[in-house]
Amino acid sequence: EDQVTQSPEALRLQEGESSSLNCSYTVSGLRGLFWYRQDPGKGPEFLFTLYSAGEEKEKERLKATLTKKESFLHITAPKPEDSATYLCASSGGGGNKLTFGTGTQLKVEL
Amino acid sequence: ETGVTQSPTHLIKTRGQQVTLRCSSQSGHNTVSWYQQALGQGPQFIFQYYREEENGRGNFPPRFSGLQFPNYSSELNVNALELDDSALYLCASSEHPGTGNSPLHFGNGTRLTVT
């Protein structure tokens, strides 16, 4: 059974203080590793898909990387508007589902 | 481009009742998936519909059922509601049934409370 574990559960940063969120995954035949952002009371918003180890993708202050067992979401010089829960999900095997982690709740303070 | 829309946004039901949640997929998307998100948890896969047929199901009992219509919109039906069914129900659409090829785009969900 696919498993996704995210750490830390919660992270508090000062504005401009860079950090990384971790996603460890166990999946048979990875088809894709996904990152989403979720604001309170909203649905998850798609950020990135990574398909193979060594791949990197960037969007504004966010960069996602992938190894054979982990993915990292690096946040460079974060701003208060980056505060949200960040969800990681894997897709693998022959199934059509995403397996999500429980998320990292990020708060960026002035 | 119209995104995924869900209705209603909030709903309160009594244990034992039945509920129907509705979803309109993003334009150009032919696949709809439903997820349940309990408070403080990640979304859990309920099932997926493609070409009006169920195309994969998670570990949910048969009292969770669904439909997809020719315009790709979808319904989630839950019978005999239990207290543990209280959650945010998310609908997501995509271009293809394989999630490895096409990311899911989510609506803002229906918050269901069962008392």
Interface residues (C-beta under 8 A of the other chain):
Chain A: V4 R31 G32 F34 Y36 G41 K42 G43 P44 E45 F46 T49 Y51 L87 A89 S91 G92 G95 N96 K97 L98 T99 F100 G101 T102 G103
Chain B: V4 S33 Y35 G40 Q41 G42 P43 Q44 F45 Q48 N55 G56 G58 L90 A92 P97 G98 T99 G100 N101 P103 L104 H105 F106 G107 N108 G109
